[in-house]
């Protein structure tokens, strides 16, 4: 006996057997029942979602002598004749296999002949977007004045490539990707009726891989039956797909959560030795971490994760050990690595790099911060900034005059960073503070308002001293609130790459926020002077 592929063998014969397109099917059935049939339909949607199958069912249903609730009865004379397949009344054209000019011309000549067995002749044009411009024009002529007995069903995965003139003449239906649960239950039914035992877990793996395509799911099931015989386990499916088994992925995820870089390197080694595809593995790993994140965020999320009960339990246990931040970071980094790998000749190295980056965030922060600072220094050198060595005594004097709370060292105030004389630790602090303020301004503008006038010194013990002007006690108290202080500490940590404690102090003197006004007053005077005496006679002397 010749073997028929499962997806051909189990092609839906009635609307009720079409999976996962309930809205579309309901409308089509109603049209049959009420006999309000259009002359041109457009079925859009990704591959394997049931466009052609539905078109074929529809072609039978419009011709059936005794439709049952909109479905073809499959028993009447017409249904029987149309089922033979070589019917003259249901004509399938595959636009992908040729650009279709000749076939569409022929179609134009033949549409005038009435159907042989039923009431309608139905033309199903698959992948209609592949037609050439000439073929489209020929088709358009027919669509403009279709004979009463003709129905066109155009199917496409890419409706945006169709000319507007064609689109506007069709009744359009969108076929959605089929939900994994629907695929699983259909696969289970087919397996049962074929006499094959398939593990529940295996069905979910197939459905997940098929990404909404029933045809792909059935083709894969076919291959798995070929591989495993009449009993198909999840391992069989994974073997056919060439992906790593669930246990391995759980173990890798465990090491990502724990930050065990060296174990991860050994696991990558094992992956390569087993001859697994690195990119396929990466996709699985991202999917796994995504599931953990869903559980973490939704506190349950069983409906959002297509796995069997046991696996779901394992996911929940693992999710409890992971922090949301690490999961998000890991997914972000792995997705970037996946994109990079497509062009890389060394996918393994890309994977290893990504794993290290996930497990060692503190290094990365430091590197990022350093890169930033190097870039800034380069910019300043290009701009010709002169850096002077300042004598310790002067530094001390500056600090003392500015702040009594800070003994020794240097203070960075509003003007500290840009006067060029504040070299050494002070300059470094100024740059750090500038970056920290940049972060805070972006993420918590209110806190930025409290902090913009305060001084910043980082001492060797990892304490960041924030000195507020005496008239900003309220600001200081706000920053001293635990959540705000934590935020500032985190922001500083992000810049310098190590932990700090923030200590707030009040210092004598007023806030410097009035400074710009003073400046503008000075500028005013200078402008007036220039007005009165002329530019050549005004010399500006800084004291
Ligand atoms: Zn019938």
Boltz pocket constraint, residues with backbone or C-beta under 6 A from the ligand:
constraints:
  - pocket:
      binder: B
      contacts: [[A, 60], [A, 63], [A, 64], [A, 65], [A, 66], [A, 67], [A, 72], [A, 73], [A, 74], [A, 75], [A, 76], [A, 77], [A, 78], [A, 79], [A, 80]]
      max_distance: 6.0
